[in-house]
């Protein structure tokens, strides 16, 4: 699925894990979708306004849906690309 990050709140890293959370608005419409910082793939934060791909999974409680495997979609011109390793 594709969406746009509308908010991201970075947290303090602890024990080498990413913290923070954000919200995605699906490109095809619908309600905002929550994602945890650990769901980000290849980057440590998600700038507001960037396009992302993601999958939907059940939350820990089983009755909520959240985004997982969140990846930034590179823009033409090199913006939004994950850092080179």
C-alpha positions in Angstrom: 0.0 0.0 0.0 1.1 3.6 -0.5 0.6 6.6 1.8 2.0 9.9 3.0 3.5 10.4 6.4 1.5 13.2 8.1 3.2 13.2 11.5 6.3 11.6 13.0 7.3 12.0 16.6 10.9 10.7 17.2 11.7 9.1 20.4 15.0 8.6 22.3 16.8 5.5 21.1 17.2 2.9 23.9 19.2 -0.4 23.6 19.9 0.2 19.9 16.1 0.2 19.1 14.2 2.8 17.2 11.5 4.5 19.1 9.0 7.1 18.2 5.8 6.8 16.2 3.9 8.4 13.4 0.8 8.4 11.2 0.2 7.6 7.6 -2.7 8.8 5.4 -3.4 6.2 2.7 -3.1 7.5 -0.9 -6.5 5.9 -1.7 -8.2 7.6 1.2 -9.3 6.5 4.6 -8.3 7.0 8.2 -4.8 7.7 9.4 -2.8 4.6 10.2 -0.4 4.4 13.2 3.1 3.1 12.9 5.9 2.5 15.4 9.4 3.7 14.8 10.6 0.0 14.8 8.4 -0.5 11.6 10.7 1.8 9.6 13.0 -0.1 7.2 16.4 1.3 6.3 15.9 4.7 8.0 15.6 6.0 11.5 12.9 8.6 10.9 10.2 9.5 8.4 9.9 13.2 7.3 6.4 14.6 7.2 5.1 14.7 3.7 7.2 11.8 2.4 5.6 8.9 0.5 5.9 5.5 1.9 4.9 1.9 1.2 3.7 -0.4 4.0 1.6 -3.4 4.9 -1.2 -3.6 7.4 -1.0 -5.9 10.4 -3.0 -6.4 13.6 -1.8 -4.5 16.7 -0.7 -6.2 19.9 -4.2 -6.1 21.3 -5.6 -7.8 18.2 -8.4 -5.3 17.6 -6.4 -2.4 16.0 -4.6 -2.2 12.7 -1.2 -0.6 12.2 1.4 -0.2 9.5 4.5 -2.5 9.4 7.5 -2.8 7.0 7.3 1.0 6.3 9.7 2.0 3.6 10.3 5.5 2.1 9.7 5.9 -1.6 12.6 7.7 -3.3 11.7 10.9 -5.1 13.4 11.9 -8.4 16.4 13.9 -7.6 17.6 11.7 -4.7 15.4 13.1 -1.9 14.0 10.6 0.6 16.6 7.9 -0.1 17.9 5.9 2.8 21.5 6.5 3.6 24.1 4.5 1.7 25.8 1.8 3.7 
